[in-house]
Amino acid sequence: MLVYAQEWSLWPSRTSLPSGRVVVQLWNRGQDAHDLHVRRVARGRMVGRAQAAPVTLSGAVTQASWALRSGLYELYCSMPGHLARGMHVLVRVR
Ligand SMILES: [Cu+2]
């Protein structure tokens, strides 16, 4: 899955993924540094431990490998204030 990050949104290449190991590439197309976290969503709230792709500078691409079970997940940027400004998106793992 490729995820574009820019101020202030995240654009995943797909919103439905197979469960298991997922290779994630974060491409920062914005000007500020961004990262990418993922947490499961249950009853409208994020639960459990986050997995992450590292802080990525403007123009750079970083990669991470996540283990995801089936369910609903929120992708978000954990830099201060970025989630509140809109840098989050739901994805479904099937
Ligand atoms: Cu950000």
PDB file of the backbone (N, CA, C, O) and the ligand in Angstrom, with CONECT records:
HET     CU  A 101       1
ATOM      1  N   MET A   1       0.852  -1.176   0.000  1.00  0.00           N
ATOM      2  CA  MET A   1       0.000   0.000   0.000  1.00  0.00           C
ATOM      3  C   MET A   1       0.898   1.241   0.000  1.00  0.00           C
ATOM      4  O   MET A   1       1.833   1.345   0.794  1.00  0.00           O
ATOM      5  N   LEU A   2       0.607   2.148  -0.875  1.00  0.00           N
ATOM      6  CA  LEU A   2       1.299   3.433  -0.914  1.00  0.00           C
ATOM      7  C   LEU A   2       0.386   4.489  -0.290  1.00  0.00           C
ATOM      8  O   LEU A   2      -0.810   4.530  -0.581  1.00  0.00           O
ATOM      9  N   VAL A   3       0.947   5.334   0.559  1.00  0.00           N
ATOM     10  CA  VAL A   3       0.158   6.397   1.170  1.00  0.00           C
ATOM     11  C   VAL A   3       0.832   7.733   0.888  1.00  0.00           C
ATOM     12  O   VAL A   3       1.979   7.952   1.277  1.00  0.00           O
ATOM     13  N   TYR A   4       0.123   8.614   0.216  1.00  0.00           N
ATOM     14  CA  TYR A   4       0.588   9.987   0.037  1.00  0.00           C
ATOM     15  C   TYR A   4       0.250  10.792   1.281  1.00  0.00           C
ATOM     16  O   TYR A   4      -0.868  10.707   1.789  1.00  0.00           O
ATOM     17  N   ALA A   5       1.197  11.567   1.772  1.00  0.00           N
ATOM     18  CA  ALA A   5       0.917  12.483   2.880  1.00  0.00           C
ATOM     19  C   ALA A   5       1.200  13.905   2.420  1.00  0.00           C
ATOM     20  O   ALA A   5       2.212  14.170   1.770  1.00  0.00           O
ATOM     21  N   GLN A   6       0.314  14.800   2.756  1.00  0.00           N
ATOM     22  CA  GLN A   6       0.532  16.220   2.503  1.00  0.00           C
ATOM     23  C   GLN A   6      -0.345  16.985   3.484  1.00  0.00           C
ATOM     24  O   GLN A   6      -1.194  16.398   4.155  1.00  0.00           O
ATOM     25  N   GLU A   7      -0.141  18.283   3.564  1.00  0.00           N
ATOM     26  CA  GLU A   7      -0.942  19.079   4.485  1.00  0.00           C
ATOM     27  C   GLU A   7      -2.316  19.345   3.812  1.00  0.00           C
ATOM     28  O   GLU A   7      -2.408  19.995   2.770  1.00  0.00           O
ATOM     29  N   TRP A   8      -3.363  18.816   4.454  1.00  0.00           N
ATOM     30  CA  TRP A   8      -3.462  18.027   5.685  1.00  0.00           C
ATOM     31  C   TRP A   8      -4.300  16.799   5.406  1.00  0.00           C
ATOM     32  O   TRP A   8      -5.419  16.675   5.904  1.00  0.00           O
ATOM     33  N   SER A   9      -3.772  15.915   4.629  1.00  0.00           N
ATOM     34  CA  SER A   9      -4.539  14.719   4.310  1.00  0.00           C
ATOM     35  C   SER A   9      -3.612  13.547   4.050  1.00  0.00           C
ATOM     36  O   SER A   9      -2.417  13.713   3.807  1.00  0.00           O
ATOM     37  N   LEU A  10      -4.199  12.344   4.108  1.00  0.00           N
ATOM     38  CA  LEU A  10      -3.524  11.097   3.751  1.00  0.00           C
ATOM     39  C   LEU A  10      -4.331  10.446   2.645  1.00  0.00           C
ATOM     40  O   LEU A  10      -5.560  10.397   2.701  1.00  0.00           O
ATOM     41  N   TRP A  11      -3.623   9.945   1.636  1.00  0.00           N
ATOM     42  CA  TRP A  11      -4.294   9.326   0.488  1.00  0.00           C
ATOM     43  C   TRP A  11      -3.746   7.926   0.297  1.00  0.00           C
ATOM     44  O   TRP A  11      -2.702   7.759  -0.333  1.00  0.00           O
ATOM     45  N   PRO A  12      -4.422   6.913   0.825  1.00  0.00           N
ATOM     46  CA  PRO A  12      -3.942   5.542   0.627  1.00  0.00           C
ATOM     47  C   PRO A  12      -4.285   5.044  -0.781  1.00  0.00           C
ATOM     48  O   PRO A  12      -5.306   5.417  -1.358  1.00  0.00           O
ATOM     49  N   SER A  13      -3.410   4.197  -1.313  1.00  0.00           N
ATOM     50  CA  SER A  13      -3.644   3.659  -2.656  1.00  0.00           C
ATOM     51  C   SER A  13      -4.806   2.673  -2.668  1.00  0.00           C
ATOM     52  O   SER A  13      -5.368   2.380  -3.723  1.00  0.00           O
ATOM     53  N   ARG A  14      -5.164   2.165  -1.495  1.00  0.00           N
ATOM     54  CA  ARG A  14      -6.329   1.298  -1.399  1.00  0.00           C
ATOM     55  C   ARG A  14      -6.925   1.445  -0.013  1.00  0.00           C
ATOM     56  O   ARG A  14      -6.219   1.778   0.939  1.00  0.00           O
ATOM     57  N   THR A  15      -8.213   1.198   0.103  1.00  0.00           N
ATOM     58  CA  THR A  15      -8.881   1.328   1.401  1.00  0.00           C
ATOM     59  C   THR A  15      -9.365  -0.021   1.913  1.00  0.00           C
ATOM     60  O   THR A  15     -10.041  -0.097   2.938  1.00  0.00           O
ATOM     61  N   SER A  16      -9.019  -1.080   1.200  1.00  0.00           N
ATOM     62  CA  SER A  16      -9.323  -2.438   1.646  1.00  0.00           C
ATOM     63  C   SER A  16      -8.088  -3.298   1.385  1.00  0.00           C
ATOM     64  O   SER A  16      -7.555  -3.315   0.275  1.00  0.00           O
ATOM     65  N   LEU A  17      -7.637  -4.013   2.424  1.00  0.00           N
ATOM     66  CA  LEU A  17      -6.383  -4.758   2.348  1.00  0.00           C
ATOM     67  C   LEU A  17      -6.612  -6.192   2.804  1.00  0.00           C
ATOM     68  O   LEU A  17      -7.497  -6.446   3.622  1.00  0.00           O
ATOM     69  N   PRO A  18      -5.826  -7.134   2.285  1.00  0.00           N
ATOM     70  CA  PRO A  18      -5.866  -8.485   2.850  1.00  0.00           C
ATOM     71  C   PRO A  18      -5.139  -8.501   4.193  1.00  0.00           C
ATOM     72  O   PRO A  18      -4.187  -7.747   4.393  1.00  0.00           O
ATOM     73  N   SER A  19      -5.584  -9.357   5.112  1.00  0.00           N
ATOM     74  CA  SER A  19      -4.924  -9.451   6.418  1.00  0.00           C
ATOM     75  C   SER A  19      -3.559 -10.127   6.274  1.00  0.00           C
ATOM     76  O   SER A  19      -3.280 -10.801   5.283  1.00  0.00           O
ATOM     77  N   GLY A  20      -2.726  -9.928   7.285  1.00  0.00           N
ATOM     78  CA  GLY A  20      -1.387 -10.491   7.277  1.00  0.00           C
ATOM     79  C   GLY A  20      -0.344  -9.385   7.222  1.00  0.00           C
ATOM     80  O   GLY A  20      -0.553  -8.283   7.730  1.00  0.00           O
ATOM     81  N   ARG A  21       0.785  -9.703   6.594  1.00  0.00           N
ATOM     82  CA  ARG A  21       1.864  -8.720   6.462  1.00  0.00           C
ATOM     83  C   ARG A  21       1.532  -7.721   5.367  1.00  0.00           C
ATOM     84  O   ARG A  21       1.225  -8.103   4.237  1.00  0.00           O
ATOM     85  N   VAL A  22       1.595  -6.457   5.702  1.00  0.00           N
ATOM     86  CA  VAL A  22       1.326  -5.410   4.732  1.00  0.00           C
ATOM     87  C   VAL A  22       2.554  -4.510   4.652  1.00  0.00           C
ATOM     88  O   VAL A  22       2.989  -3.952   5.660  1.00  0.00           O
ATOM     89  N   VAL A  23       3.107  -4.371   3.457  1.00  0.00           N
ATOM     90  CA  VAL A  23       4.209  -3.438   3.244  1.00  0.00           C
ATOM     91  C   VAL A  23       3.609  -2.079   2.906  1.00  0.00           C
ATOM     92  O   VAL A  23       2.822  -1.937   1.970  1.00  0.00           O
ATOM     93  N   VAL A  24       4.003  -1.089   3.693  1.00  0.00           N
ATOM     94  CA  VAL A  24       3.459   0.255   3.548  1.00  0.00           C
ATOM     95  C   VAL A  24       4.580   1.200   3.151  1.00  0.00           C
ATOM     96  O   VAL A  24       5.641   1.215   3.774  1.00  0.00           O
ATOM     97  N   GLN A  25       4.343   1.980   2.121  1.00  0.00           N
ATOM     98  CA  GLN A  25       5.282   3.037   1.751  1.00  0.00           C
ATOM     99  C   GLN A  25       4.609   4.374   1.984  1.00  0.00           C
ATOM    100  O   GLN A  25       3.490   4.613   1.530  1.00  0.00           O
ATOM    101  N   LEU A  26       5.301   5.230   2.691  1.00  0.00           N
ATOM    102  CA  LEU A  26       4.804   6.569   2.977  1.00  0.00           C
ATOM    103  C   LEU A  26       5.579   7.559   2.111  1.00  0.00           C
ATOM    104  O   LEU A  26       6.801   7.664   2.221  1.00  0.00           O
ATOM    105  N   TRP A  27       4.885   8.264   1.276  1.00  0.00           N
ATOM    106  CA  TRP A  27       5.487   9.255   0.382  1.00  0.00           C
ATOM    107  C   TRP A  27       5.031  10.637   0.843  1.00  0.00           C
ATOM    108  O   TRP A  27       3.854  10.982   0.743  1.00  0.00           O
ATOM    109  N   ASN A  28       5.965  11.404   1.338  1.00  0.00           N
ATOM    110  CA  ASN A  28       5.632  12.740   1.817  1.00  0.00           C
ATOM    111  C   ASN A  28       5.695  13.732   0.664  1.00  0.00           C
ATOM    112  O   ASN A  28       6.773  14.138   0.228  1.00  0.00           O
ATOM    113  N   ARG A  29       4.528  14.110   0.186  1.00  0.00           N
ATOM    114  CA  ARG A  29       4.430  15.067  -0.920  1.00  0.00           C
ATOM    115  C   ARG A  29       4.179  16.482  -0.418  1.00  0.00           C
ATOM    116  O   ARG A  29       3.952  17.402  -1.204  1.00  0.00           O
ATOM    117  N   GLY A  30       4.223  16.642   0.907  1.00  0.00           N
ATOM    118  CA  GLY A  30       3.989  17.958   1.481  1.00  0.00           C
ATOM    119  C   GLY A  30       5.302  18.675   1.786  1.00  0.00           C
ATOM    120  O   GLY A  30       6.365  18.295   1.296  1.00  0.00           O
ATOM    121  N   GLN A  31       5.204  19.719   2.603  1.00  0.00           N
ATOM    122  CA  GLN A  31       6.371  20.523   2.971  1.00  0.00           C
ATOM    123  C   GLN A  31       6.866  20.212   4.375  1.00  0.00           C
ATOM    124  O   GLN A  31       8.063  20.306   4.650  1.00  0.00           O
ATOM    125  N   ASP A  32       5.934  19.837   5.280  1.00  0.00           N
ATOM    126  CA  ASP A  32       6.308  19.497   6.648  1.00  0.00           C
ATOM    127  C   ASP A  32       6.668  18.013   6.736  1.00  0.00           C
ATOM    128  O   ASP A  32       6.337  17.231   5.845  1.00  0.00           O
ATOM    129  N   ALA A  33       7.347  17.636   7.818  1.00  0.00           N
ATOM    130  CA  ALA A  33       7.594  16.219   8.089  1.00  0.00           C
ATOM    131  C   ALA A  33       6.294  15.543   8.522  1.00  0.00           C
ATOM    132  O   ALA A  33       5.469  16.142   9.212  1.00  0.00           O
ATOM    133  N   HIS A  34       6.126  14.303   8.110  1.00  0.00           N
ATOM    134  CA  HIS A  34       4.944  13.525   8.489  1.00  0.00           C
ATOM    135  C   HIS A  34       5.366  12.101   8.816  1.00  0.00           C
ATOM    136  O   HIS A  34       6.407  11.627   8.361  1.00  0.00           O
ATOM    137  N   ASP A  35       4.536  11.420   9.616  1.00  0.00           N
ATOM    138  CA  ASP A  35       4.720   9.987   9.817  1.00  0.00           C
ATOM    139  C   ASP A  35       3.382   9.301   9.554  1.00  0.00           C
ATOM    140  O   ASP A  35       2.417   9.932   9.121  1.00  0.00           O
ATOM    141  N   LEU A  36       3.345   8.008   9.821  1.00  0.00           N
ATOM    142  CA  LEU A  36       2.112   7.265   9.572  1.00  0.00           C
ATOM    143  C   LEU A  36       1.960   6.206  10.645  1.00  0.00           C
ATOM    144  O   LEU A  36       2.814   5.333  10.798  1.00  0.00           O
ATOM    145  N   HIS A  37       0.873   6.289  11.380  1.00  0.00           N
ATOM    146  CA  HIS A  37       0.548   5.286  12.387  1.00  0.00           C
ATOM    147  C   HIS A  37      -0.726   4.564  11.970  1.00  0.00           C
ATOM    148  O   HIS A  37      -1.538   5.085  11.206  1.00  0.00           O
ATOM    149  N   VAL A  38      -0.877   3.367  12.484  1.00  0.00           N
ATOM    150  CA  VAL A  38      -2.121   2.629  12.258  1.00  0.00           C
ATOM    151  C   VAL A  38      -2.568   2.018  13.578  1.00  0.00           C
ATOM    152  O   VAL A  38      -1.770   1.440  14.316  1.00  0.00           O
ATOM    153  N   ARG A  39      -3.863   2.158  13.862  1.00  0.00           N
ATOM    154  CA  ARG A  39      -4.450   1.503  15.047  1.00  0.00           C
ATOM    155  C   ARG A  39      -5.824   0.964  14.670  1.00  0.00           C
ATOM    156  O   ARG A  39      -6.524   1.505  13.814  1.00  0.00           O
ATOM    157  N   ARG A  40      -6.174  -0.113  15.338  1.00  0.00           N
ATOM    158  CA  ARG A  40      -7.499  -0.702  15.135  1.00  0.00           C
ATOM    159  C   ARG A  40      -8.573   0.240  15.682  1.00  0.00           C
ATOM    160  O   ARG A  40      -8.345   0.971  16.646  1.00  0.00           O
ATOM    161  N   VAL A  41      -9.729   0.209  15.060  1.00  0.00           N
ATOM    162  CA  VAL A  41     -10.884   0.995  15.513  1.00  0.00           C
ATOM    163  C   VAL A  41     -11.978   0.029  15.959  1.00  0.00           C
ATOM    164  O   VAL A  41     -12.363  -0.878  15.221  1.00  0.00           O
ATOM    165  N   ALA A  42     -12.467   0.237  17.169  1.00  0.00           N
ATOM    166  CA  ALA A  42     -13.585  -0.549  17.690  1.00  0.00           C
ATOM    167  C   ALA A  42     -14.571   0.400  18.345  1.00  0.00           C
ATOM    168  O   ALA A  42     -14.178   1.238  19.157  1.00  0.00           O
ATOM    169  N   ARG A  43     -15.825   0.283  18.009  1.00  0.00           N
ATOM    170  CA  ARG A  43     -16.896   1.147  18.535  1.00  0.00           C
ATOM    171  C   ARG A  43     -16.529   2.624  18.389  1.00  0.00           C
ATOM    172  O   ARG A  43     -16.772   3.438  19.279  1.00  0.00           O
ATOM    173  N   GLY A  44     -15.939   2.939  17.243  1.00  0.00           N
ATOM    174  CA  GLY A  44     -15.660   4.332  16.932  1.00  0.00           C
ATOM    175  C   GLY A  44     -14.430   4.920  17.594  1.00  0.00           C
ATOM    176  O   GLY A  44     -14.151   6.109  17.443  1.00  0.00           O
ATOM    177  N   ARG A  45     -13.683   4.088  18.337  1.00  0.00           N
ATOM    178  CA  ARG A  45     -12.479   4.602  19.010  1.00  0.00           C
ATOM    179  C   ARG A  45     -11.269   3.773  18.623  1.00  0.00           C
ATOM    180  O   ARG A  45     -11.386   2.580  18.343  1.00  0.00           O
ATOM    181  N   MET A  46     -10.108   4.410  18.610  1.00  0.00           N
ATOM    182  CA  MET A  46      -8.883   3.683  18.342  1.00  0.00           C
ATOM    183  C   MET A  46      -8.484   2.892  19.587  1.00  0.00           C
ATOM    184  O   MET A  46      -8.492   3.415  20.701  1.00  0.00           O
ATOM    185  N   VAL A  47      -8.137   1.627  19.376  1.00  0.00           N
ATOM    186  CA  VAL A  47      -7.768   0.743  20.483  1.00  0.00           C
ATOM    187  C   VAL A  47      -6.480   0.010  20.130  1.00  0.00           C
ATOM    188  O   VAL A  47      -6.101  -0.087  18.962  1.00  0.00           O
ATOM    189  N   GLY A  48      -5.818  -0.501  21.158  1.00  0.00           N
ATOM    190  CA  GLY A  48      -4.640  -1.335  20.930  1.00  0.00           C
ATOM    191  C   GLY A  48      -3.408  -0.519  20.596  1.00  0.00           C
ATOM    192  O   GLY A  48      -3.404   0.712  20.625  1.00  0.00           O
ATOM    193  N   ARG A  49      -2.373  -1.260  20.281  1.00  0.00           N
ATOM    194  CA  ARG A  49      -1.056  -0.668  20.060  1.00  0.00           C
ATOM    195  C   ARG A  49      -0.947  -0.150  18.631  1.00  0.00           C
ATOM    196  O   ARG A  49      -1.491  -0.742  17.699  1.00  0.00           O
ATOM    197  N   ALA A  50      -0.243   0.955  18.474  1.00  0.00           N
ATOM    198  CA  ALA A  50      -0.008   1.503  17.133  1.00  0.00           C
ATOM    199  C   ALA A  50       1.179   0.811  16.480  1.00  0.00           C
ATOM    200  O   ALA A  50       2.139   0.440  17.156  1.00  0.00           O
ATOM    201  N   GLN A  51       1.110   0.642  15.177  1.00  0.00           N
ATOM    202  CA  GLN A  51       2.272   0.311  14.349  1.00  0.00           C
ATOM    203  C   GLN A  51       2.535   1.552  13.507  1.00  0.00           C
ATOM    204  O   GLN A  51       1.630   2.357  13.288  1.00  0.00           O
ATOM    205  N   ALA A  52       3.765   1.712  13.035  1.00  0.00           N
ATOM    206  CA  ALA A  52       4.107   2.997  12.450  1.00  0.00           C
ATOM    207  C   ALA A  52       5.092   2.884  11.299  1.00  0.00           C
ATOM    208  O   ALA A  52       5.850   1.920  11.192  1.00  0.00           O
ATOM    209  N   ALA A  53       5.057   3.887  10.450  1.00  0.00           N
ATOM    210  CA  ALA A  53       6.153   4.189   9.528  1.00  0.00           C
ATOM    211  C   ALA A  53       6.822   5.448  10.081  1.00  0.00           C
ATOM    212  O   ALA A  53       6.144   6.302  10.652  1.00  0.00           O
ATOM    213  N   PRO A  54       8.139   5.574   9.921  1.00  0.00           N
ATOM    214  CA  PRO A  54       8.873   6.630  10.620  1.00  0.00           C
ATOM    215  C   PRO A  54       8.578   8.035  10.100  1.00  0.00           C
ATOM    216  O   PRO A  54       7.954   8.225   9.056  1.00  0.00           O
ATOM    217  N   VAL A  55       9.049   9.002  10.868  1.00  0.00           N
ATOM    218  CA  VAL A  55       8.963  10.397  10.431  1.00  0.00           C
ATOM    219  C   VAL A  55       9.682  10.538   9.096  1.00  0.00           C
ATOM    220  O   VAL A  55      10.823  10.105   8.935  1.00  0.00           O
ATOM    221  N   THR A  56       8.996  11.143   8.158  1.00  0.00           N
ATOM    222  CA  THR A  56       9.455  11.205   6.772  1.00  0.00           C
ATOM    223  C   THR A  56       9.510  12.663   6.335  1.00  0.00           C
ATOM    224  O   THR A  56       8.522  13.391   6.435  1.00  0.00           O
ATOM    225  N   LEU A  57      10.658  13.072   5.859  1.00  0.00           N
ATOM    226  CA  LEU A  57      10.827  14.475   5.475  1.00  0.00           C
ATOM    227  C   LEU A  57      10.186  14.759   4.123  1.00  0.00           C
ATOM    228  O   LEU A  57       9.877  13.841   3.363  1.00  0.00           O
ATOM    229  N   SER A  58       9.993  16.019   3.839  1.00  0.00           N
ATOM    230  CA  SER A  58       9.393  16.455   2.578  1.00  0.00           C
ATOM    231  C   SER A  58      10.092  15.803   1.390  1.00  0.00           C
ATOM    232  O   SER A  58      11.315  15.858   1.267  1.00  0.00           O
ATOM    233  N   GLY A  59       9.308  15.194   0.530  1.00  0.00           N
ATOM    234  CA  GLY A  59       9.836  14.603  -0.687  1.00  0.00           C
ATOM    235  C   GLY A  59      10.352  13.186  -0.548  1.00  0.00           C
ATOM    236  O   GLY A  59      10.640  12.536  -1.554  1.00  0.00           O
ATOM    237  N   ALA A  60      10.476  12.694   0.667  1.00  0.00           N
ATOM    238  CA  ALA A  60      11.063  11.372   0.899  1.00  0.00           C
ATOM    239  C   ALA A  60      10.002  10.279   0.924  1.00  0.00           C
ATOM    240  O   ALA A  60       8.811  10.536   1.098  1.00  0.00           O
ATOM    241  N   VAL A  61      10.480   9.043   0.743  1.00  0.00           N
ATOM    242  CA  VAL A  61       9.641   7.857   0.857  1.00  0.00           C
ATOM    243  C   VAL A  61      10.259   6.951   1.910  1.00  0.00           C
ATOM    244  O   VAL A  61      11.461   6.688   1.869  1.00  0.00           O
ATOM    245  N   THR A  62       9.456   6.470   2.851  1.00  0.00           N
ATOM    246  CA  THR A  62       9.918   5.479   3.820  1.00  0.00           C
ATOM    247  C   THR A  62       9.008   4.260   3.741  1.00  0.00           C
ATOM    248  O   THR A  62       7.926   4.304   3.155  1.00  0.00           O
ATOM    249  N   GLN A  63       9.470   3.185   4.339  1.00  0.00           N
ATOM    250  CA  GLN A  63       8.733   1.928   4.230  1.00  0.00           C
ATOM    251  C   GLN A  63       8.643   1.250   5.581  1.00  0.00           C
ATOM    252  O   GLN A  63       9.550   1.366   6.405  1.00  0.00           O
ATOM    253  N   ALA A  64       7.547   0.540   5.807  1.00  0.00           N
ATOM    254  CA  ALA A  64       7.367  -0.236   7.023  1.00  0.00           C
ATOM    255  C   ALA A  64       6.591  -1.496   6.679  1.00  0.00           C
ATOM    256  O   ALA A  64       5.942  -1.581   5.637  1.00  0.00           O
ATOM    257  N   SER A  65       6.668  -2.468   7.569  1.00  0.00           N
ATOM    258  CA  SER A  65       5.913  -3.706   7.406  1.00  0.00           C
ATOM    259  C   SER A  65       5.043  -3.883   8.638  1.00  0.00           C
ATOM    260  O   SER A  65       5.544  -3.936   9.761  1.00  0.00           O
ATOM    261  N   TRP A  66       3.743  -3.974   8.421  1.00  0.00           N
ATOM    262  CA  TRP A  66       2.791  -4.094   9.524  1.00  0.00           C
ATOM    263  C   TRP A  66       2.125  -5.458   9.488  1.00  0.00           C
ATOM    264  O   TRP A  66       1.931  -6.034   8.418  1.00  0.00           O
ATOM    265  N   ALA A  67       1.779  -5.967  10.649  1.00  0.00           N
ATOM    266  CA  ALA A  67       0.976  -7.193  10.764  1.00  0.00           C
ATOM    267  C   ALA A  67      -0.438  -6.774  11.150  1.00  0.00           C
ATOM    268  O   ALA A  67      -0.660  -6.242  12.238  1.00  0.00           O
ATOM    269  N   LEU A  68      -1.388  -7.017  10.258  1.00  0.00           N
ATOM    270  CA  LEU A  68      -2.758  -6.565  10.489  1.00  0.00           C
ATOM    271  C   LEU A  68      -3.730  -7.737  10.416  1.00  0.00           C
ATOM    272  O   LEU A  68      -3.727  -8.502   9.451  1.00  0.00           O
ATOM    273  N   ARG A  69      -4.552  -7.867  11.435  1.00  0.00           N
ATOM    274  CA  ARG A  69      -5.643  -8.841  11.402  1.00  0.00           C
ATOM    275  C   ARG A  69      -6.873  -8.179  10.798  1.00  0.00           C
ATOM    276  O   ARG A  69      -6.896  -6.965  10.594  1.00  0.00           O
ATOM    277  N   SER A  70      -7.867  -8.961  10.519  1.00  0.00           N
ATOM    278  CA  SER A  70      -9.057  -8.383   9.894  1.00  0.00           C
ATOM    279  C   SER A  70      -9.737  -7.409  10.857  1.00  0.00           C
ATOM    280  O   SER A  70      -9.743  -7.616  12.070  1.00  0.00           O
ATOM    281  N   GLY A  71     -10.294  -6.368  10.304  1.00  0.00           N
ATOM    282  CA  GLY A  71     -10.971  -5.360  11.108  1.00  0.00           C
ATOM    283  C   GLY A  71     -10.861  -4.001  10.450  1.00  0.00           C
ATOM    284  O   GLY A  71     -10.381  -3.860   9.325  1.00  0.00           O
ATOM    285  N   LEU A  72     -11.324  -3.002  11.191  1.00  0.00           N
ATOM    286  CA  LEU A  72     -11.289  -1.629  10.716  1.00  0.00           C
ATOM    287  C   LEU A  72     -10.111  -0.917  11.387  1.00  0.00           C
ATOM    288  O   LEU A  72      -9.881  -1.072  12.587  1.00  0.00           O
ATOM    289  N   TYR A  73      -9.375  -0.143  10.604  1.00  0.00           N
ATOM    290  CA  TYR A  73      -8.182   0.540  11.121  1.00  0.00           C
ATOM    291  C   TYR A  73      -8.187   2.007  10.722  1.00  0.00           C
ATOM    292  O   TYR A  73      -8.722   2.386   9.681  1.00  0.00           O
ATOM    293  N   GLU A  74      -7.579   2.820  11.573  1.00  0.00           N
ATOM    294  CA  GLU A  74      -7.364   4.224  11.249  1.00  0.00           C
ATOM    295  C   GLU A  74      -5.881   4.437  10.952  1.00  0.00           C
ATOM    296  O   GLU A  74      -5.015   4.083  11.752  1.00  0.00           O
ATOM    297  N   LEU A  75      -5.611   5.016   9.799  1.00  0.00           N
ATOM    298  CA  LEU A  75      -4.273   5.524   9.488  1.00  0.00           C
ATOM    299  C   LEU A  75      -4.244   6.984   9.902  1.00  0.00           C
ATOM    300  O   LEU A  75      -5.193   7.723   9.639  1.00  0.00           O
ATOM    301  N   TYR A  76      -3.157   7.411  10.553  1.00  0.00           N
ATOM    302  CA  TYR A  76      -3.091   8.812  10.937  1.00  0.00           C
ATOM    303  C   TYR A  76      -1.640   9.245  11.074  1.00  0.00           C
ATOM    304  O   TYR A  76      -0.740   8.425  11.259  1.00  0.00           O
ATOM    305  N   CYS A  77      -1.436  10.541  10.979  1.00  0.00           N
ATOM    306  CA  CYS A  77      -0.144  11.146  11.229  1.00  0.00           C
ATOM    307  C   CYS A  77      -0.094  11.561  12.686  1.00  0.00           C
ATOM    308  O   CYS A  77      -1.014  12.212  13.181  1.00  0.00           O
ATOM    309  N   SER A  78       0.999  11.182  13.390  1.00  0.00           N
ATOM    310  CA  SER A  78       1.082  11.469  14.829  1.00  0.00           C
ATOM    311  C   SER A  78       1.849  12.744  15.149  1.00  0.00           C
ATOM    312  O   SER A  78       2.074  13.046  16.321  1.00  0.00           O
ATOM    313  N   MET A  79       2.258  13.498  14.128  1.00  0.00           N
ATOM    314  CA  MET A  79       2.930  14.760  14.417  1.00  0.00           C
ATOM    315  C   MET A  79       1.921  15.691  15.101  1.00  0.00           C
ATOM    316  O   MET A  79       0.727  15.629  14.807  1.00  0.00           O
ATOM    317  N   PRO A  80       2.395  16.555  16.012  1.00  0.00           N
ATOM    318  CA  PRO A  80       1.452  17.345  16.820  1.00  0.00           C
ATOM    319  C   PRO A  80       0.462  18.140  15.972  1.00  0.00           C
ATOM    320  O   PRO A  80       0.843  18.933  15.111  1.00  0.00           O
ATOM    321  N   GLY A  81      -0.821  17.901  16.247  1.00  0.00           N
ATOM    322  CA  GLY A  81      -1.889  18.644  15.591  1.00  0.00           C
ATOM    323  C   GLY A  81      -2.293  18.133  14.222  1.00  0.00           C
ATOM    324  O   GLY A  81      -3.296  18.590  13.674  1.00  0.00           O
ATOM    325  N   HIS A  82      -1.556  17.212  13.658  1.00  0.00           N
ATOM    326  CA  HIS A  82      -1.837  16.817  12.278  1.00  0.00           C
ATOM    327  C   HIS A  82      -3.098  15.976  12.132  1.00  0.00           C
ATOM    328  O   HIS A  82      -3.842  16.124  11.163  1.00  0.00           O
ATOM    329  N   LEU A  83      -3.332  15.094  13.095  1.00  0.00           N
ATOM    330  CA  LEU A  83      -4.559  14.297  13.030  1.00  0.00           C
ATOM    331  C   LEU A  83      -5.776  15.222  13.073  1.00  0.00           C
ATOM    332  O   LEU A  83      -6.706  15.074  12.280  1.00  0.00           O
ATOM    333  N   ALA A  84      -5.761  16.167  13.998  1.00  0.00           N
ATOM    334  CA  ALA A  84      -6.895  17.078  14.142  1.00  0.00           C
ATOM    335  C   ALA A  84      -7.124  17.923  12.893  1.00  0.00           C
ATOM    336  O   ALA A  84      -8.244  18.354  12.621  1.00  0.00           O
ATOM    337  N   ARG A  85      -6.049  18.156  12.133  1.00  0.00           N
ATOM    338  CA  ARG A  85      -6.188  18.949  10.914  1.00  0.00           C
ATOM    339  C   ARG A  85      -6.662  18.110   9.734  1.00  0.00           C
ATOM    340  O   ARG A  85      -6.902  18.640   8.649  1.00  0.00           O
ATOM    341  N   GLY A  86      -6.795  16.818   9.940  1.00  0.00           N
ATOM    342  CA  GLY A  86      -7.378  15.999   8.880  1.00  0.00           C
ATOM    343  C   GLY A  86      -6.516  14.866   8.368  1.00  0.00           C
ATOM    344  O   GLY A  86      -6.900  14.172   7.427  1.00  0.00           O
ATOM    345  N   MET A  87      -5.354  14.669   8.973  1.00  0.00           N
ATOM    346  CA  MET A  87      -4.468  13.628   8.453  1.00  0.00           C
ATOM    347  C   MET A  87      -4.822  12.273   9.059  1.00  0.00           C
ATOM    348  O   MET A  87      -4.077  11.720   9.867  1.00  0.00           O
ATOM    349  N   HIS A  88      -5.969  11.756   8.651  1.00  0.00           N
ATOM    350  CA  HIS A  88      -6.398  10.424   9.077  1.00  0.00           C
ATOM    351  C   HIS A  88      -7.379   9.878   8.060  1.00  0.00           C
ATOM    352  O   HIS A  88      -8.095  10.621   7.389  1.00  0.00           O
ATOM    353  N   VAL A  89      -7.391   8.543   7.965  1.00  0.00           N
ATOM    354  CA  VAL A  89      -8.285   7.895   7.014  1.00  0.00           C
ATOM    355  C   VAL A  89      -8.503   6.453   7.469  1.00  0.00           C
ATOM    356  O   VAL A  89      -7.596   5.819   8.007  1.00  0.00           O
ATOM    357  N   LEU A  90      -9.711   5.946   7.249  1.00  0.00           N
ATOM    358  CA  LEU A  90     -10.040   4.570   7.638  1.00  0.00           C
ATOM    359  C   LEU A  90      -9.683   3.601   6.514  1.00  0.00           C
ATOM    360  O   LEU A  90      -9.857   3.907   5.334  1.00  0.00           O
ATOM    361  N   VAL A  91      -9.184   2.434   6.897  1.00  0.00           N
ATOM    362  CA  VAL A  91      -8.999   1.351   5.934  1.00  0.00           C
ATOM    363  C   VAL A  91      -9.589   0.055   6.530  1.00  0.00           C
ATOM    364  O   VAL A  91      -9.598  -0.136   7.746  1.00  0.00           O
ATOM    365  N   ARG A  92     -10.063  -0.795   5.669  1.00  0.00           N
ATOM    366  CA  ARG A  92     -10.654  -2.073   6.076  1.00  0.00           C
ATOM    367  C   ARG A  92      -9.670  -3.184   5.761  1.00  0.00           C
ATOM    368  O   ARG A  92      -9.161  -3.270   4.644  1.00  0.00           O
ATOM    369  N   VAL A  93      -9.400  -4.039   6.745  1.00  0.00           N
ATOM    370  CA  VAL A  93      -8.579  -5.230   6.519  1.00  0.00           C
ATOM    371  C   VAL A  93      -9.517  -6.425   6.524  1.00  0.00           C
ATOM    372  O   VAL A  93     -10.279  -6.613   7.472  1.00  0.00           O
ATOM    373  N   ARG A  94      -9.466  -7.231   5.476  1.00  0.00           N
ATOM    374  CA  ARG A  94     -10.422  -8.319   5.325  1.00  0.00           C
ATOM    375  C   ARG A  94      -9.756  -9.670   5.525  1.00  0.00           C
ATOM    376  O   ARG A  94     -10.417 -10.704   5.433  1.00  0.00           O
TER     377      ARG A  94
HETATM  378 CU    CU A 101       1.585  14.988   9.434  1.00  0.00          CU2+
END
